[in-house]
């Protein structure tokens, strides 16, 4: 019985052991190859994602201020990486404002809404949001090539030799691990370099933010300087009222008469008006950080109407049509600056006098409007500042929001008023368009999104 058992028991011969060992090593090699391939691909994607984050940090100001040239320069710098096939810089809505496509590659997506991270057909795409104060103002899009499958398999061809040459396979595997270690070291070195570059970009962005804040403040002071003539004239009128009533009060008292109450009242009203005017100027000129909050635009215009009337002078007829009762989310101090800049431009366009109309209304956009094609359908508060001044030819209108572009004489304007107005409106999620005709006047239209219920509840 024991002989039969010994005769029937299977024996593991050396070839069988070799086959089992070879099969095990082949399986282990295949698993290792797949793991290393996936890891290498993920590392490629991560490198491109880090580059996208650096590009996103660099184009924040370019998107906020609609500086397409700067956006293009940042995008062109990415061509140094041969792995990248295409790069695009998109505003939050609309088509790309900068980027490049290598020869023979597919075009960029039409808009930011069409940008989706994908990995297929030897290509992968990355989308990174461009953030300003934690809110997205656009996106950067990068498309890169994954190393061809044939070349990836060639790196692991030694795995096949594990079936008959286990020792050689171990040697090949060790070589592959060494190559991967060198690749990881190179990637880590690149990551350190990219981290240092990102730190430098962060410092530059902080310095640029300080410069932008100083520029906003200088715009306020420039606006006050342009208002000074009209304000001084009105202030003198108020002083004349006070002085005249005090003189009449003095005469009445000298005559022994006691019916002087109305002169005291008139003088007090004149002082109150002068104090209110001074308070508005001080509030407008004060340096304040941007603080978006729910604002009733009609109430804001009504509140600053005395300052607007003082700025336009006696030759300009001011009309307010404030029909909107919807709220928007914006920085009220900066919105006052926007309105005052538009009023000053309108006044300067009417040196012989004319009519200035400031209107607000609730507006539901259902389709594209001329000059406002980027604005999506939805509910807006529409602000229109319209004058009957000299107007602008088409070539001037097309450049009106370009930084440092101005038609005013030297020393009369910086060319930044409309540029900063456009930048702030876009930063606040709004849209701006200019409609102008020579000798017929100009109308600046601003659409600000209606505040959502959640915004109003947070502010309550």
C-alpha positions in Angstrom: 0.0 0.0 0.0 2.8 2.3 0.9 4.6 1.4 -2.3 1.5 2.3 -4.3 1.2 5.6 -2.4 4.8 6.4 -3.1 4.6 5.5 -6.7 1.4 7.6 -7.3 2.5 10.8 -5.5 3.4 13.6 -7.9 7.0 14.8 -7.8 8.0 18.4 -8.5 11.0 18.1 -10.9 13.5 20.8 -11.5 11.9 21.8 -14.9 8.5 22.0 -13.2 9.9 24.2 -10.4 11.6 26.3 -13.1 8.3 26.7 -15.0 6.4 27.6 -11.8 9.1 30.0 -10.8 9.2 31.5 -14.2 5.4 31.8 -14.3 5.5 33.4 -10.8 8.2 35.8 -11.9 6.4 36.6 -15.1 3.2 37.4 -13.2 5.2 39.5 -10.7 7.0 41.2 -13.5 3.8 42.0 -15.3 2.1 43.4 -12.2 5.2 45.4 -11.5 5.3 46.7 -15.0 1.7 47.8 -14.9 2.2 49.5 -11.6 5.3 51.3 -12.7 3.6 52.4 -15.9 0.6 53.8 -14.1 2.9 55.5 -11.6 5.0 57.0 -14.4 1.8 58.3 -16.1 0.5 59.8 -12.9 3.8 61.5 -12.3 3.6 63.0 -15.8 0.1 64.2 -15.1 1.2 65.7 -11.7 4.1 67.5 -13.3 1.8 69.1 -15.9 -0.8 69.9 -13.1 2.0 71.7 -11.1 2.9 73.7 -14.2 -0.7 74.6 -14.7 -0.9 75.9 -11.1 2.1 78.0 -11.7 0.6 79.4 -15.0 -2.7 80.0 -13.2 -0.9 82.0 -10.5 0.8 84.1 -13.2 -2.3 85.1 -15.2 -4.5 86.2 -12.3 -3.9 89.9 -12.9 -3.9 89.4 -16.7 -7.5 88.0 -16.6 -8.7 90.5 -14.0 -7.5 93.4 -16.0 -8.2 91.8 -19.4 -4.5 92.0 -20.4 -4.5 89.5 -23.2 -0.9 90.3 -24.1 0.4 89.4 -20.7 -1.7 86.2 -20.7 -0.2 85.2 -24.1 3.3 85.9 -22.8 2.8 83.6 -19.8 1.3 80.9 -22.1 4.3 81.2 -24.5 6.7 80.5 -21.7 5.2 77.0 -21.3 6.4 76.0 -24.8 9.8 75.2 -23.2 8.2 71.9 -22.1 8.1 69.7 -25.2 5.6 67.4 -23.5 2.9 70.1 -23.8 0.9 70.0 -27.1 -1.4 72.9 -26.4 -2.0 75.5 -23.7 -5.0 77.9 -23.3 -5.8 80.7 -20.9 -9.6 81.3 -20.5 -11.6 83.9 -18.6 -14.4 82.5 -16.4 -16.7 82.8 -19.4 -15.8 83.0 -23.1 -13.0 82.0 -25.5 -9.3 81.7 -24.8 -7.4 85.0 -24.5 -3.9 83.4 -24.8 -2.3 80.1 -25.6 -0.5 78.0 -28.3 -1.0 74.8 -30.3 1.8 72.8 -31.7 1.7 71.9 -35.4 -0.6 69.0 -36.2 -2.4 69.1 -32.9 -6.2 69.5 -32.3 -7.5 73.1 -31.7 -8.2 74.5 -28.2 -11.7 74.0 -26.7 -14.1 76.8 -27.7 -14.6 78.0 -24.1 -13.9 77.3 -20.5 -17.2 75.4 -20.2 -15.8 72.9 -22.8 -12.7 72.2 -20.8 -12.7 68.8 -19.0 -9.8 66.8 -17.6 -9.4 63.6 -19.7 -6.9 60.8 -20.2 -7.3 59.0 -23.5 -5.6 58.1 -26.8 -2.1 58.8 -25.6 -3.1 62.3 -24.5 -4.2 63.9 -21.2 -5.7 67.3 -20.4 -5.5 69.3 -17.2 -7.7 72.2 -16.1 -6.6 74.5 -13.2 -8.8 77.3 -11.9 -7.4 80.8 -11.8 -8.4 82.2 -8.3 -8.6 85.8 -7.2 -9.4 86.1 -3.4 -10.6 82.5 -3.5 -13.1 83.1 -6.4 -12.4 81.7 -9.9 -11.8 84.4 -12.5 -10.8 81.9 -15.3 -9.1 78.7 -16.1 -5.8 77.4 -17.7 -5.9 74.4 -20.0 -3.0 72.1 -20.7 -2.9 69.2 -23.1 0.1 66.9 -23.1 1.3 63.6 -24.7 1.7 60.4 -22.7 4.7 58.4 -23.7 3.8 56.1 -26.6 2.7 52.6 -25.6 5.5 51.0 -27.7 8.2 52.9 -25.9 6.7 52.2 -22.5 6.6 48.4 -23.3 10.2 48.6 -24.5 11.3 49.7 -21.1 9.8 46.5 -19.6 10.7 44.1 -22.4 13.1 42.3 -20.1 10.0 41.1 -18.2 9.4 38.6 -20.9 12.7 36.9 -20.4 11.6 35.9 -16.9 10.1 32.7 -18.3 13.5 31.2 -19.1 16.1 33.6 -17.7 15.1 34.5 -14.2 18.5 35.9 -13.2 18.6 38.1 -16.3 15.1 39.3 -15.5 16.2 40.3 -12.0 19.0 42.2 -13.5 16.7 43.9 -16.0 14.2 44.6 -13.2 17.0 46.2 -11.1 18.0 48.3 -14.1 14.4 49.4 -14.5 14.2 50.3 -10.8 17.4 52.3 -11.1 16.1 54.2 -14.1 12.9 54.9 -12.3 14.8 56.1 -9.2 16.7 58.5 -11.4 13.5 59.6 -13.0 11.9 60.2 -9.5 15.0 62.1 -8.5 14.8 64.3 -11.6 11.1 64.8 -11.0 11.7 65.8 -7.3 14.4 68.2 -8.5 12.0 69.7 -11.0 9.3 69.9 -8.3 11.7 71.8 -6.0 12.6 74.1 -8.8 8.9 74.6 -9.7 8.1 75.2 -6.0 10.8 77.9 -5.8 9.5 79.5 -9.0 5.9 79.4 -7.5 7.2 81.1 -4.4 8.8 83.8 -6.5 5.5 84.2 -8.4 3.6 84.5 -5.2 5.9 87.3 -4.0 5.5 89.1 -7.4 1.7 88.7 -7.2 1.6 90.2 -3.7 3.7 93.2 -4.9 1.4 93.6 -7.9 -1.7 93.5 -5.6 -0.2 96.3 -3.6 0.5 98.3 -6.7 -3.1 97.7 -7.9 -4.4 99.0 -4.6 -2.2 102.1 -4.8 -3.5 102.6 -8.3 -7.1 102.4 -7.2 -6.4 105.0 -4.5 -4.6 107.3 -7.0 -7.7 107.0 -9.3 -9.9 108.2 -6.4 -7.6 111.1 -5.7 -7.5 112.0 -9.5 -11.3 111.9 -9.6 -11.4 114.3 -6.6 -8.9 116.5 -8.3 -11.1 116.7 -11.4 -14.1 117.5 -9.1 -12.3 120.2 -7.2 -13.4 123.1 -9.4 -17.1 122.3 -9.2 -16.9 121.4 -5.5 -15.1 124.7 -4.7 -17.7 126.7 -6.6 -20.6 125.0 -4.8 -18.9 125.3 -1.4 -18.4 129.0 -2.0 -22.1 129.3 -2.8 -23.0 127.5 0.5 -20.6 129.9 2.4 -22.3 132.9 0.7 -25.7 131.6 1.9 -24.4 131.3 5.5 -22.7 134.6 5.4 -25.7 136.4 3.9 -28.1 135.0 6.4 -25.7 135.9 9.3 -25.5 139.4 7.9 -29.3 139.8 7.8 -29.4 138.3 11.3 -27.0 140.9 12.5 -29.0 143.7 11.0 -32.2 142.5 12.5 -30.7 142.2 15.9 -29.2 145.7 15.6 -32.7 147.0 14.8 -34.0 145.3 18.0 -36.2 142.9 16.0 -36.7 139.3 17.2 -38.1 137.6 14.0 -34.7 136.1 13.1 -35.5 132.4 13.3 -35.7 131.9 9.6 -32.2 133.4 9.0 -30.8 131.1 11.6 -32.6 128.1 9.9 -31.3 129.1 6.5 -27.7 129.5 7.8 -27.9 126.1 9.6 -29.2 124.4 6.4 -26.3 125.8 4.5 -23.8 124.5 7.1 -25.5 121.1 7.0 -25.2 120.9 3.3 -21.6 121.9 3.4 -20.8 119.4 6.1 -22.6 116.6 4.1 -20.6 117.5 1.0 -17.3 117.3 3.0 -18.4 114.0 4.5 -19.1 112.5 1.1 -15.7 113.6 -0.3 -13.9 112.2 2.8 -15.8 108.9 2.6 -15.0 108.6 -1.1 -11.3 109.4 -0.8 -10.7 107.1 2.2 -8.4 104.1 1.6 -10.5 101.0 2.1 -10.0 97.3 1.3 -12.3 95.6 -1.2 -15.3 94.3 0.6 -18.1 92.8 -1.6 -21.5 92.8 0.0 -25.2 93.1 -1.1 -25.9 96.6 -2.5 -29.0 98.2 -3.8 -27.6 100.1 -6.8 -30.5 102.5 -7.1 -30.0 103.5 -3.4 -26.3 103.9 -3.9 -26.7 106.2 -6.9 -29.4 108.2 -5.0 -27.1 108.5 -2.0 -24.1 109.8 -4.0 -26.3 112.1 -6.2 -25.2 115.3 -4.4 -21.6 114.5 -5.2 -22.5 113.7 -8.8 -24.4 117.0 -9.2 -21.5 119.0 -7.7 -19.1 117.3 -10.2 -21.1 118.0 -13.4 -21.5 121.7 -12.9 -24.3 124.1 -13.9 -24.0 123.5 -17.6 -24.9 119.9 -17.4 -28.5 118.8 -16.8 -28.5 115.7 -14.6 -31.4 113.2 -14.7 -31.8 110.1 -12.6 -34.1 107.2 -13.5 -33.6 104.7 -10.7 -36.1 101.9 -11.4 -34.2 98.8 -10.2 -35.1 97.3 -6.8 -32.9 94.2 -7.2 -29.7 93.9 -5.2 -26.2 93.1 -6.4 -23.0 92.0 -4.7 -20.1 94.4 -5.0 -17.8 96.7 -3.1 -19.9 99.9 -2.7 -16.9 102.2 -2.3 -15.4 100.9 -5.5 -18.7 101.0 -7.3 -19.0 104.7 -6.3 -15.6 105.2 -8.0 -16.9 103.5 -11.1 -19.9 105.7 -11.3 -17.9 108.9 -10.6 -15.3 108.1 -13.3 -18.1 107.6 -15.8 -19.7 110.9 -14.7 -16.4 112.7 -15.1 -15.8 111.3 -18.6 -19.4 112.3 -19.6 -18.9 115.8 -18.2 -15.6 116.3 -20.1 -17.3 115.1 -23.3 -19.8 118.1 -22.9 -17.7 121.2 -22.5 -20.6 123.4 -23.7 -23.1 121.6 -21.6 -25.7 119.0 -22.3 -27.7 116.2 -20.6 -26.4 113.4 -18.4 -28.7 110.5 -17.5 -28.0 107.8 -15.0 -30.5 105.0 -15.0 -31.0 101.6 -13.3 -33.5 98.9 -14.1 -34.2 95.2 -13.5 -33.1 93.4 -16.7 -33.5 89.7 -17.7 -31.1 88.7 -20.5 -32.4 86.1 -22.8 -29.9 86.3 -25.7 -26.7 87.9 -26.8 -26.6 91.7 -26.9 -24.2 93.9 -29.0 -21.0 94.4 -27.0 -22.2 92.0 -24.3 -22.0 88.6 -26.1 -20.1 87.1 -23.2 -22.8 87.8 -20.7 -24.9 84.6 -20.1 -28.6 84.6 -19.9 -30.0 85.5 -16.5 -31.2 88.3 -14.2 -29.1 91.5 -14.0 -29.3 95.0 -12.7 -28.5 97.3 -15.6 -26.7 100.6 -15.0 -26.6 103.1 -17.9 -24.6 106.4 -17.8 -25.5 108.3 -21.0 -24.5 111.7 -22.2 -25.2 114.0 -25.2 -21.6 114.9 -25.7 -19.1 114.7 -28.6 -19.2 110.9 -28.8 -16.3 108.7 -30.1 -15.4 107.4 -33.5 -15.3 103.6 -33.8 -11.5 103.3 -33.6 -11.4 105.3 -30.3 -14.4 103.4 -28.9 -12.6 100.1 -29.6 -9.5 101.2 -27.5 -11.4 103.0 -24.8 -10.8 100.4 -22.1 -7.2 99.8 -23.0 -4.8 100.7 -20.1 -3.2 104.2 -20.6 -5.2 105.0 -23.7 -6.7 108.5 -23.5 -7.7 111.3 -25.9 -7.4 114.0 -23.2 -4.6 116.5 -23.3 -1.3 115.8 -21.4 -1.9 116.1 -17.7 -5.7 115.9 -17.9 -6.0 112.1 -17.6 -4.0 108.9 -17.1 -6.0 106.6 -19.4 -6.7 104.2 -16.6 -10.2 105.3 -15.6 -12.2 103.1 -18.0 -9.6 100.4 -17.9 -9.9 100.0 -14.1 -13.7 100.4 -14.3 -13.8 97.5 -16.8 -11.5 95.4 -14.7 -13.5 96.0 -11.5 -16.8 95.2 -13.2 -15.4 91.9 -14.6 -13.8 91.1 -11.2 -17.3 91.5 -9.7 -18.9 89.1 -12.2 -20.4 91.9 -14.4 -20.1 93.0 -18.0 -19.5 96.4 -19.6 -20.2 97.8 -23.1 -19.8 101.2 -24.7 -22.2 102.5 -27.3 -21.0 105.8 -28.9 -21.6 107.9 -32.0 -19.8 111.1 -33.0 -21.8 114.2 -32.1 -24.6 112.1 -30.7 -23.2 111.1 -27.3 -22.0 108.0 -25.4 -23.8 105.4 -23.3 -21.9 103.1 -21.0 -23.9 100.0 -20.1 -23.0 97.8 -17.1 -24.7 94.5 -16.3 -24.3 93.3 -12.7 -25.7 89.9 -11.7 -28.7 89.9 -9.4 -27.7 88.9 -5.9 -28.8 85.4 -4.9 -30.9 84.6 -1.9 -27.9 83.0 -0.1 -25.9 86.2 -0.5 -28.7 88.3 1.0 -29.1 85.8 3.9 -25.4 85.8 4.7 -25.4 89.6 4.8 -28.6 89.8 7.0 
